[in-house]
Amino acid sequence: MTVDVPRLPRRRAPVVWAAALAVALAASMAFAVGTGAFDVPVPTVWQVIGHHTIDAPGERTWPGPVDTIVWQVRLPRVLLAAAVGGLLAITGAALQALVRNILAEPYLIGVSSGASVGAAAVILFGASLQPGLVVLPAVLTGAAFAGGLAATASVFALARMAGRITPTRLVLAGITLSYGLSAVTSLLIFLSDSRDGARGVLFWLLGSLDGARWQALPLPWLLLVAGLAALCWWGRRLDALALGDDTALALGVDPTRFRSVVFVAVSLCVAAAVAVAGPIGFVGLVVPHTTRLLVGASHRALLPVSALLGGLVLVWADVVARTVLEPRELPIGVVTALVGAPFLLVLVRRFHGTPG
């Protein structure tokens, strides 16, 4: 069914911003791949990538360690940062329309807390079962993804207990479950006898891309492409929902049914992001608001530009996390929080807590 929703005003040409951000993202990713404890010139980065992807002609002039650093270590990490940043940005934008609250962000619906329980259980159980045992990244990702989906199902069930799903019920269900699951994670850490396991859980909870491998890329990239396509297809309906349930009904959108569909799609995307990188805060809050200043509030413009800006932000956050305290690595969630917390204070000051 085609929904006739009035187009919201756009502040800038979205195509121009999308093109500029795409170029900036590509350049930033090449720079990020070459930056670290051992710097690699950007032209060499492109040569290595071309050698592995299109079998670019020409003699190989770089040593073997450079090839390993670029192709096996840094490129998967940078690609993962771009995918996770894009996922968090588009889900944050969609959730702000879903619950009509400017302060909504991807972890509002309890997915990250559920993923944390799954990840903590695997890390602590593996460390306790056999000291020194390294938990396979695929097992950790799978447990976190399953935990996030279980939390999603629980939030959905709680929000539907009283019948129609409303923004208030959805938020309350998500917050309630988040507190409960956070307590479960803390209890698992408290009951564990493994100091290394507890440290591993803490580091995971702060967010990290350190475990990025080529095998971890298909899940977030697939859901980023599919999620972005679906949300853009529903863009006019999201515009209507952001105006209120009564307005949406008048424009032919069933708020309860549509909210349920978008909630499931968003939850899958958030679960994938958290499963591969841990909970990385503030990207899903900061990026959508910044994008609205660039292209306006229409979701068909907001979502793709947010995906590019989110990827750009997280790529640079990862560069800072890897280099600011070399040779130690700072959890990427700390970097995003240091930027996002002041932004949140500005939002609270500007809107005085007024409901969206």
C-alpha positions as a printed Julia matrix, in Angstrom:
356×3 Matrix{Float64}:
  0.0     0.0     0.0
  1.36    3.43   -0.93
  1.21    5.96    1.87
  0.84    9.59    0.94
  2.93   11.37    3.55
  3.88   15.02    3.18
  7.59   15.44    2.49
  9.48   17.02    5.36
 11.71   19.98    4.54
 15.36   19.23    3.81
 18.04   21.66    4.87
 20.71   20.63    2.37
 21.0    18.49   -0.75
 21.34   14.94    0.6
 23.17   13.73   -2.53
 25.9    16.32   -2.01
 26.4    15.34    1.62
 26.3    11.65    0.78
 28.94   12.05   -1.92
 31.18   14.15    0.32
 30.87   11.72    3.22
 31.49    8.71    0.95
 34.75   10.25   -0.27
 35.72   11.21    3.29
 34.93    7.69    4.52
 37.03    6.03    1.8
 39.97    8.35    2.45
 39.66    7.91    6.22
 39.54    4.13    5.92
 42.74    4.12    3.83
 44.43    6.41    6.37
 43.2     4.27    9.28
 44.54    1.08    7.69
 47.96    2.69    7.38
 48.03    4.17   10.88
 49.26    2.34   13.95
 52.39    1.18   15.76
 53.86    0.53   12.29
 52.77    3.16    9.79
 52.1     2.18    6.17
 51.92    4.86    3.45
 48.45    5.26    1.96
 49.61    4.48   -1.61
 51.02    1.19   -0.32
 47.71    0.47    1.42
 45.86    0.81   -1.89
 48.47   -1.34   -3.64
 48.04   -4.14   -1.09
 44.25   -3.98   -1.35
 44.42   -3.97   -5.14
 46.78   -6.94   -5.08
 44.29   -9.0    -3.03
 41.08   -7.88   -4.7
 41.66   -7.18   -8.39
 45.14   -8.66   -8.81
 46.47   -5.28   -9.84
 49.4    -5.49  -12.26
 52.86   -4.45  -11.21
 55.69   -5.82   -9.15
 55.08   -6.37   -5.44
 57.37   -3.86   -3.73
 56.23   -4.19   -0.12
 57.56   -6.73    2.38
 55.5    -9.66    3.66
 54.85   -8.17    7.14
 53.25   -5.11    5.54
 50.92   -7.35    3.58
 49.89   -9.15    6.77
 49.4    -5.93    8.72
 47.26   -4.31    6.03
 45.22   -7.26    4.77
 44.87   -9.55    7.78
 44.92   -7.16   10.75
 43.9    -3.58    9.99
 41.61   -3.75    6.95
 39.08   -6.13    8.6
 39.09   -3.9    11.66
 38.45   -0.72    9.68
 35.7    -2.39    7.63
 34.1    -3.62   10.85
 34.25   -0.11   12.34
 32.49    1.31    9.27
 29.77   -1.35    9.39
 29.14   -1.07   13.14
 29.11    2.73   12.99
 26.58    2.62   10.16
 24.37    0.11   11.99
 24.33    2.15   15.2
 23.57    5.36   13.31
 20.62    4.07   11.28
 19.1     2.19   14.22
 19.41    5.26   16.42
 17.62    7.37   13.79
 14.87    4.78   13.37
 14.32    4.36   17.12
 14.02    8.1    17.65
 11.08    8.04   15.24
  9.76    4.78   16.67
  9.44    6.06   20.26
  9.24    9.78   19.35
 12.04   10.71   21.72
 15.09   12.72   20.71
 17.21   10.97   23.36
 16.47    7.44   22.14
 19.49    5.38   21.13
 20.03    1.75   19.99
 20.6     0.28   23.45
 17.3     1.63   24.76
 15.51   -1.59   23.79
 17.63   -3.9    25.93
 19.53   -5.66   23.14
 22.97   -4.7    24.46
 22.15   -5.96   27.96
 21.02   -9.31   26.59
 24.12   -9.57   24.43
 26.25   -8.73   27.46
 24.77  -11.63   29.41
 25.5   -14.02   26.55
 29.05  -12.76   26.11
 29.78  -12.73   29.86
 28.5   -16.29   30.27
 30.76  -17.57   27.48
 33.84  -15.65   28.61
 33.5   -16.54   32.29
 32.45  -20.14   31.67
 35.31  -20.72   29.26
 37.87  -19.17   31.59
 36.58  -21.11   34.59
 36.3   -24.4    32.73
 39.92  -24.38   31.65
 42.36  -21.68   32.83
 44.04  -20.02   29.89
 41.35  -21.19   27.46
 40.78  -18.7    24.65
 37.13  -18.3    23.68
 36.74  -18.54   19.92
 35.54  -15.23   18.4
 32.76  -17.03   16.51
 31.47  -18.59   19.75
 31.56  -15.24   21.54
 29.8   -13.48   18.67
 27.16  -16.2    18.45
 26.46  -16.1    22.19
 26.19  -12.3    22.22
 23.92  -12.3    19.14
 21.66  -14.96   20.68
 21.5   -13.05   23.96
 20.55   -9.87   22.11
 17.77  -11.62   20.21
 16.44  -13.21   23.4
 16.31   -9.79   25.02
 14.5    -8.41   21.96
 11.85  -11.12   22.19
 11.4   -10.41   25.91
 11.03   -6.65   25.4
  8.54   -7.24   22.59
  6.49   -9.6    24.79
  6.52   -7.16   27.72
  5.47   -4.24   25.51
  2.54   -6.24   24.09
  1.23   -7.47   27.46
 -1.15   -4.55   27.71
 -2.22   -4.83   24.09
 -1.2    -2.08   21.7
  2.53   -1.28   21.54
  3.08    2.38   22.36
  6.34    4.35   22.61
  6.0     4.55   26.4
  5.47    0.81   26.83
  8.36    0.04   24.51
 10.73    2.35   26.39
  9.64    1.12   29.81
  9.97   -2.53   28.77
 13.44   -1.9    27.35
 14.68    0.01   30.38
 13.23   -2.52   32.82
 14.81   -5.47   31.06
 18.13   -3.62   30.66
 18.39   -3.08   34.41
 17.54   -6.71   35.11
 20.0    -8.13   32.58
 22.74   -5.74   33.71
 22.27   -7.15   37.2
 22.62  -10.68   35.8
 25.9    -9.73   34.1
 27.2    -8.22   37.33
 26.16  -11.35   39.23
 28.03  -13.58   36.77
 31.18  -11.51   37.26
 30.78  -11.58   41.04
 30.34  -15.36   41.12
 33.25  -16.04   38.82
 36.59  -17.15   40.25
 38.45  -16.11   37.12
 40.18  -12.76   37.35
 41.15  -12.94   33.67
 37.56  -13.77   32.73
 36.19  -10.82   34.68
 38.73   -8.54   33.03
 37.75   -9.9    29.64
 34.07   -9.21   30.3
 34.84   -5.67   31.44
 36.88   -4.97   28.31
 34.09   -6.38   26.12
 31.5    -4.22   27.89
 33.51   -1.12   27.01
 33.42   -2.0    23.32
 36.33   -3.13   21.17
 37.18   -3.94   17.58
 40.33   -5.8    18.54
 38.89   -9.18   17.57
 38.0    -8.1    14.03
 38.6   -10.84   11.46
 37.36  -11.39    7.92
 34.99  -14.05    9.26
 33.25  -11.42   11.44
 32.39   -9.08    8.56
 29.52  -10.8     6.7
 26.96  -10.52    9.54
 27.2    -6.76   10.23
 27.62   -5.8     6.56
 24.71   -7.96    5.44
 22.41   -6.48    8.08
 23.67   -2.97    7.36
 22.77   -3.24    3.68
 19.48   -5.05    4.3
 18.5    -2.84    7.24
 19.33    0.39    5.43
 17.37   -0.71    2.35
 14.32   -1.69    4.42
 14.32    1.46    6.55
 14.72    3.7     3.51
 11.82    1.85    1.85
  9.76    2.62    4.96
 11.08    6.18    5.11
  7.76    7.91    4.44
  6.06    5.73    7.06
  8.78    6.62    9.58
  8.15   10.3     8.8
  4.47    9.77    9.54
  5.17    7.84   12.76
  7.48   10.57   13.99
  4.55   13.0    13.76
  2.46   10.92   16.2
  0.18    7.89   16.13
 -2.95    9.88   15.35
 -1.28   11.57   12.4
  0.11    8.24   11.2
 -3.36    6.67   11.34
 -4.81    9.57    9.39
 -2.16    9.0     6.73
 -2.92    5.3     6.45
 -0.15    3.85    8.66
 -1.07    1.34   11.38
  1.23    2.48   14.22
  1.14   -0.76   16.22
  1.8    -3.06   13.29
  4.43   -0.84   11.7
  6.17   -0.21   15.03
  6.4    -3.97   15.59
  7.96   -4.58   12.17
 10.51   -1.79   12.55
 11.3    -2.9    16.11
 12.24   -6.39   14.89
 14.38   -5.03   12.04
 16.16   -2.56   14.31
 16.75   -5.21   16.97
 18.43   -7.54   14.46
 20.75   -4.74   13.36
 21.64   -3.71   16.91
 22.21   -7.32   17.96
 24.65   -7.78   15.07
 26.56   -4.6    15.95
 26.84   -5.49   19.64
 27.73   -9.12   18.93
 30.83   -8.24   16.9
 32.02   -5.12   18.76
 30.4    -4.98   22.18
 28.26   -2.06   23.39
 29.65    1.14   21.85
 27.67    4.04   23.21
 26.58    7.44   21.93
 27.13    6.84   18.19
 23.44    6.04   17.71
 22.51    9.21   19.61
 25.03   11.74   18.3
 25.12   10.85   14.6
 21.36   11.07   13.78
 21.07   14.5    15.39
 24.17   15.75   13.58
 22.8    14.41   10.3
 19.49   16.21   10.8
 21.45   19.47   10.91
 22.9    18.57    7.5
 19.96   17.15    5.52
 16.84   17.67    7.61
 14.42   15.17    9.13
 13.16   13.21    6.12
 14.21    9.61    6.78
 14.91    8.77    3.14
 17.68   11.36    3.29
 18.53   10.99    6.96
 19.22    7.24    6.99
 21.83    6.82    4.21
 23.71    9.95    5.23
 23.63    8.77    8.87
 25.09    5.42    7.81
 28.03    7.15    6.11
 28.59    9.59    8.96
 28.31    6.82   11.56
 30.93    4.77    9.75
 33.19    7.81    9.49
 32.85    8.61   13.2
 33.62    5.08   14.35
 36.59    4.7    11.98
 38.18    7.79   13.5
 37.21    6.77   17.03
 39.03    3.49   16.44
 42.12    5.33   15.18
 42.16    7.36   18.39
 41.6     4.24   20.51
 44.54    2.47   18.87
 47.04    5.32   18.84
 46.43    7.75   21.71
 48.0     5.48   24.36
 50.34    3.37   22.21
 51.29    0.61   22.71
 48.17    0.14   24.87
 44.74    0.18   23.28
 41.9     2.25   24.68
 38.42    0.69   24.55
 36.58    2.39   21.71
 33.5     2.87   23.9
 35.53    5.19   26.11
 36.4     7.39   23.11
 32.8     7.62   21.88
 31.56    8.34   25.41
 34.04   11.2    25.85
 32.57   12.8    22.72
 28.96   11.75   23.21
 28.49   12.75   26.85
 28.97   16.49   26.24
 26.65   16.23   23.22
 23.98   14.62   25.4
 24.28   17.45   27.92
 23.75   19.95   25.12
 20.6    18.1    24.03
 19.22   18.0    27.58
 19.93   21.7    28.02
 18.36   22.57   24.68
 15.18   20.55   25.0
 14.76   20.61   28.81
 13.66   16.96   28.83
 10.6    17.69   26.68
  9.13   14.43   25.31
  9.71   13.85   21.59
